Amino acid sequence: MTGRRCPSGIRQALAAHTTMTLAYADEEGPQACAVLYACGGADTAQARDADAGPALYFVTATTTRHGRALARPGARVAFTAQRDGQEWSALTGVQGRGGCRPLDAAERAAAWRIYTERFPFVVASDRLRGALERTTLWELRPDWLRLIDNGQGFGHKEEWERGEE
């Protein structure tokens, strides 16, 4: 389903999870990594644009393999987010793909607030806060999302795709 507004069920599923597995490809081939993420809030300019869909924020260094791959212009990823240990009959998760980009200093403050509200342990530790404040904060802007919710029936899917202007 292509639509301008990302369905609330997909947004709620993204908000319910905290870890996503990013898949990307670089000169060494395909690879995946897990990162903690926070969903963008309605107070950000991009989130107010209904067609923009959710923004996902995560921290990773540009010196890591995935950080180098994501820093390339036009970097694209696929990802999944789901809770571990689910029974197949109630399995719920989100699949998606989109573009990643490092946030500049002007954008970082709002996204950092969203990230640390989701993960208060980051600011509770001076050492961790200091380390992450010096690390790149990224935005993943999905352009396609699929919610899988077996609790609504085996193989139940709901999709969203960013519309074209």
C-alpha positions in Angstrom: 0.0 0.0 0.0 1.4 3.4 -1.0 0.2 6.2 1.1 1.1 9.6 2.5 0.7 8.8 6.2 2.6 5.9 7.7 0.0 3.7 9.5 -0.1 4.0 13.3 0.4 0.2 13.6 3.8 0.4 12.0 4.7 3.5 14.0 3.7 1.8 17.2 5.6 -1.4 16.3 8.8 0.7 15.7 8.3 2.5 19.0 7.8 -0.7 20.8 11.3 -2.0 20.0 14.7 -0.7 20.7 17.1 -2.7 18.6 17.3 -3.0 14.8 19.5 -5.0 12.6 20.9 -3.0 9.8 22.0 -4.8 6.6 24.2 -3.0 4.1 26.8 -3.8 1.4 30.2 -2.5 0.9 33.3 -3.4 -1.1 33.7 -6.5 1.1 30.1 -7.7 0.4 27.0 -7.8 2.5 27.1 -7.4 6.3 24.6 -6.8 9.1 24.9 -5.2 12.6 22.6 -4.5 15.5 22.2 -0.9 16.9 19.9 0.7 19.5 17.5 3.2 17.9 14.9 5.7 18.9 12.0 6.9 16.8 11.8 10.6 15.8 9.2 12.7 17.6 6.5 14.9 16.2 8.5 18.0 17.2 11.0 17.6 14.4 10.4 19.4 11.1 10.8 16.2 9.1 8.3 14.3 11.3 5.7 17.0 10.7 5.9 16.2 7.0 3.4 13.3 6.8 5.0 11.8 3.7 8.4 11.7 5.4 7.5 8.7 7.6 9.3 8.0 10.8 12.9 8.9 11.5 15.1 6.4 13.3 18.1 7.7 15.2 21.1 5.6 16.2 24.8 6.1 17.3 27.8 4.5 15.6 31.3 5.6 14.8 32.3 6.3 11.2 35.4 4.2 11.9 33.4 1.0 12.1 32.8 -1.1 8.9 29.1 -0.2 8.9 29.9 3.5 9.7 32.2 3.8 6.7 29.6 2.1 4.5 26.8 4.4 5.7 28.9 7.5 5.3 29.0 7.0 1.5 26.7 9.4 -0.4 23.4 7.9 -1.1 23.9 5.0 1.4 21.0 2.6 1.6 20.2 -0.1 4.1 17.6 -2.7 4.8 16.6 -3.4 8.5 14.5 -5.4 10.8 13.2 -4.6 14.3 11.6 -7.1 16.6 11.8 -8.4 20.1 13.7 -11.6 20.9 12.0 -14.7 22.1 8.6 -14.3 20.5 6.3 -17.3 19.8 5.7 -17.7 16.1 1.9 -17.3 16.6 2.4 -13.8 18.0 5.5 -12.7 16.1 5.5 -9.0 15.5 8.2 -7.0 13.8 9.0 -4.4 11.2 11.0 -4.8 8.0 12.2 -1.7 6.1 14.6 -0.1 3.8 15.8 3.5 3.4 18.6 5.9 3.4 21.0 6.8 6.3 22.9 10.0 6.9 25.0 11.4 9.7 23.4 14.4 11.4 25.2 17.7 11.4 25.7 19.8 14.6 22.5 21.8 14.0 20.3 18.7 13.7 22.0 16.7 16.4 20.5 18.4 19.5 16.9 17.5 18.7 17.8 14.0 17.7 20.1 13.5 20.7 17.2 14.6 23.0 15.0 11.9 21.4 17.7 9.3 21.7 18.5 10.0 25.4 14.8 10.1 26.3 14.5 6.6 24.9 17.7 5.4 26.6 18.1 7.4 29.9 21.0 5.1 30.9 23.1 7.0 28.4 22.9 10.3 30.3 23.0 8.5 33.7 26.6 7.5 33.0 29.1 10.3 32.6 31.5 7.9 30.8 28.9 6.6 28.4 27.4 10.0 27.7 30.8 11.4 27.0 31.7 8.6 24.6 28.5 8.8 22.7 28.4 12.6 22.5 31.7 12.3 20.6 30.3 9.6 18.3 28.3 10.2 15.1 24.5 10.3 15.5 22.7 9.0 12.4 19.2 9.3 10.9 17.7 6.4 9.0 14.7 7.7 7.0 12.7 4.6 5.8 11.0 4.9 2.4 9.4 1.4 2.7 8.1 -0.4 5.8 6.3 -3.7 6.4 4.7 -4.7 9.7 4.5 -8.4 10.3 1.9 -9.2 13.0 1.0 -12.9 13.3 -1.1 -12.0 16.3 -3.7 -10.7 13.8 -3.4 -13.9 11.8 -0.5 -15.9 10.4 1.4 -13.8 7.8 -0.6 -10.6 8.5 1.2 -7.7 6.8 0.7 -4.0 6.6 2.9 -1.9 4.3 3.8 1.7 3.8 5.8 3.3 1.1 6.7 7.0 0.9 4.7 8.6 -1.9 6.1 10.5 -4.8 5.3 14.2 -5.0 
